[in-house]
Amino acid sequence: MARIWKEGQGRPYPQGKRKPSRGTAAKIRARKQARTATRAGAKGSEGTRIAEIAGRPDIVSQSDIDDFATNARTQFGVDLTKGTSWKICLIFLRKLRDAGRDFYFKAMEKRNFAIIGRRGTRALVEVELLDGLYLCAAYNHQFVGHAFVLRVRGGRQLLHDQDQVMRLLSVTWINFVAFVRPFITFT
């Protein structure tokens, strides 16, 4: 492969055209730091967002999430700013349950409505969900995961992602749905 590259055969761009530059290393680092700073200054995660949508912001707060993130780094050696697994999320949810927060933990732990083998938003459209809120996670085509809240009301599915509310069919970045978990609160 290296020989072909050096001889000029199989080049990804025609002669005379160059690959567009992403910038210098310093500029790339600066953009990455800016993205991290905006994430750190964000209004809240999907955990706090689902509690707000449910009308129960007392269930989980941003300080609960921040405390757990610092404890996870020392306890498990896991940096939650780079993502997490469902097992780590369950540890967080158990801590909330043990603190007496009013949500149905067993439903989130046991029920995953994601259909195996389906791709794209079709995986969420084909699931017959009752009216309510669902905590979901999905991956894009580069296998970068993202959590969001799905609200179902009267058969209409709305996706709440940070401050945006979108119809589910208008979302194009979903490639693979990891989980669809119900969020049920006690009244």
C-alpha positions as CSV (number, residue, x, y, z in Angstrom):
1,M,0.0,0.0,0.0
2,A,2.8,2.4,0.9
3,R,4.5,1.6,-2.4
4,I,1.4,2.4,-4.4
5,W,1.0,5.7,-2.5
6,K,4.7,6.7,-3.2
7,E,4.4,5.9,-6.8
8,G,1.4,8.1,-7.2
9,Q,-1.1,5.4,-8.0
10,G,-4.4,5.2,-6.1
11,R,-4.1,8.8,-4.7
12,P,-7.4,10.0,-3.1
13,Y,-7.3,13.3,-4.9
14,P,-6.4,14.1,-8.5
15,Q,-3.1,15.7,-9.3
16,G,-2.9,19.4,-8.6
17,K,-5.7,19.3,-6.0
18,R,-4.9,19.0,-2.3
19,K,-6.9,17.7,0.5
20,P,-8.6,20.6,2.4
21,S,-6.6,21.4,5.6
22,R,-8.2,21.2,9.0
23,G,-5.8,23.9,10.2
24,T,-2.8,23.9,12.3
25,A,-2.5,21.8,15.4
26,A,-2.9,24.8,17.6
27,K,-6.2,25.8,15.8
28,I,-7.5,22.3,16.1
29,R,-6.6,22.3,19.9
30,A,-8.3,25.6,20.3
31,R,-11.5,24.4,18.6
32,K,-11.5,21.3,20.8
33,Q,-11.1,23.4,23.9
34,A,-13.9,25.7,22.9
35,R,-16.2,22.7,22.3
36,T,-15.3,21.3,25.7
37,A,-15.9,24.7,27.4
38,T,-19.3,25.0,25.8
39,R,-20.2,21.4,26.9
40,A,-19.0,22.3,30.5
41,G,-21.2,25.4,30.4
42,A,-24.2,23.6,29.1
43,K,-27.5,24.1,30.8
44,G,-27.9,20.4,31.8
45,S,-27.7,16.9,30.7
46,E,-30.4,14.6,29.4
47,G,-30.8,13.4,33.0
48,T,-31.9,16.8,34.2
49,R,-33.8,17.4,31.0
50,I,-36.1,14.4,31.4
51,A,-36.8,15.3,35.0
52,E,-37.8,18.9,33.9
53,I,-40.0,17.6,31.1
54,A,-41.7,15.3,33.6
55,G,-42.4,18.2,35.8
56,R,-40.2,16.8,38.6
57,P,-36.9,18.7,38.6
58,D,-36.3,17.5,42.1
59,I,-35.6,13.9,41.0
60,V,-32.1,14.7,39.5
61,S,-30.1,17.9,39.5
62,Q,-27.0,18.9,37.7
63,S,-25.1,18.9,41.0
64,D,-26.0,15.2,41.4
65,I,-24.5,14.4,38.0
66,D,-21.4,16.5,38.7
67,D,-20.8,14.8,42.0
68,F,-21.2,11.4,40.5
69,A,-18.8,12.3,37.7
70,T,-16.1,13.3,40.1
71,N,-16.7,10.2,42.2
72,A,-16.7,7.9,39.1
73,R,-13.3,9.3,38.2
74,T,-11.8,8.4,41.6
75,Q,-13.8,5.2,42.3
76,F,-13.9,3.5,38.9
77,G,-11.2,5.4,37.0
78,V,-13.8,6.4,34.4
79,D,-13.8,9.9,32.8
80,L,-17.5,10.5,32.1
81,T,-16.8,13.5,29.9
82,K,-15.8,11.0,27.2
83,G,-18.9,8.9,27.5
84,T,-20.2,6.1,29.6
85,S,-21.8,2.7,29.6
86,W,-25.3,1.6,30.7
87,K,-23.7,-0.1,33.7
88,I,-22.3,3.1,35.0
89,C,-25.7,4.8,34.3
90,L,-27.3,2.1,36.4
91,I,-25.0,2.8,39.3
92,F,-26.0,6.5,39.1
93,L,-29.7,5.6,39.0
94,R,-29.3,3.3,42.0
95,K,-27.7,6.1,44.0
96,L,-30.7,8.3,43.1
97,R,-33.1,5.5,44.1
98,D,-31.3,5.0,47.4
99,A,-31.5,8.7,48.1
100,G,-35.3,8.5,48.0
101,R,-35.9,10.1,44.6
102,D,-39.4,9.4,43.2
103,F,-39.0,7.4,40.0
104,Y,-39.6,3.8,39.0
105,F,-36.1,2.3,38.9
106,K,-37.1,-1.3,38.0
107,A,-38.8,-0.1,34.8
108,M,-35.6,1.7,33.6
109,E,-33.4,-1.2,34.7
110,K,-35.3,-4.1,33.2
111,R,-37.2,-2.7,30.1
112,N,-35.4,-1.8,26.9
113,F,-37.8,-1.2,24.0
114,A,-35.1,-0.9,21.4
115,I,-35.6,-3.4,18.5
116,I,-32.6,-5.4,17.7
117,G,-31.5,-5.3,14.1
118,R,-33.2,-2.1,13.1
119,R,-31.3,1.0,11.9
120,G,-32.0,4.7,11.9
121,T,-35.1,6.4,13.2
122,R,-37.1,3.4,12.0
123,A,-36.0,1.6,15.1
124,L,-37.9,4.2,17.2
125,V,-40.9,4.6,14.9
126,E,-41.6,0.9,14.8
127,V,-41.7,0.5,18.6
128,E,-45.2,0.6,20.0
129,L,-44.7,2.9,23.0
130,L,-47.3,4.1,25.4
131,D,-47.7,7.8,26.2
132,G,-44.9,9.0,28.4
133,L,-41.2,9.8,28.6
134,Y,-38.3,7.6,27.5
135,L,-34.6,8.0,28.0
136,C,-32.9,7.0,24.8
137,A,-29.3,6.6,23.5
138,A,-28.3,6.3,19.9
139,Y,-25.1,6.3,17.8
140,N,-24.4,8.1,14.6
141,H,-22.6,6.7,11.6
142,Q,-19.2,7.4,13.2
143,F,-20.4,5.4,16.3
144,V,-20.5,8.4,18.6
145,G,-23.2,8.0,21.2
146,H,-25.7,10.6,22.3
147,A,-28.5,10.5,24.9
148,F,-31.8,12.3,24.4
149,V,-35.4,12.3,25.7
150,L,-38.3,10.8,23.6
151,R,-41.8,12.1,24.5
152,V,-44.7,10.1,23.2
153,R,-48.2,11.7,23.4
154,G,-51.1,10.4,21.3
155,G,-48.9,8.4,19.0
156,R,-46.8,11.5,18.2
157,Q,-43.1,11.2,19.0
158,L,-41.0,14.2,19.8
159,L,-37.3,14.2,20.4
160,H,-36.0,16.6,23.1
161,D,-32.3,17.2,22.7
162,Q,-30.9,19.8,25.1
163,D,-32.9,23.0,24.1
164,Q,-34.3,21.6,20.8
165,V,-37.6,19.8,20.2
166,M,-37.8,17.9,16.9
167,R,-40.1,15.5,15.3
168,L,-38.6,12.0,15.3
169,L,-38.8,11.6,11.5
170,S,-36.8,14.8,10.9
171,V,-33.8,13.4,12.8
172,T,-31.2,12.1,10.3
173,W,-28.1,11.4,12.5
174,I,-29.5,8.3,14.2
175,N,-27.8,5.1,12.9
176,F,-28.2,2.6,15.7
177,V,-30.4,2.8,18.8
178,A,-28.7,1.5,21.9
179,F,-31.7,1.7,24.3
180,V,-35.2,3.1,24.9
181,R,-35.9,3.1,28.6
182,P,-39.2,4.3,30.2
183,F,-39.0,7.1,32.8
184,I,-41.9,6.8,35.2
185,T,-42.3,9.1,38.2
186,F,-44.4,8.6,41.3
187,T,-46.9,11.3,42.0
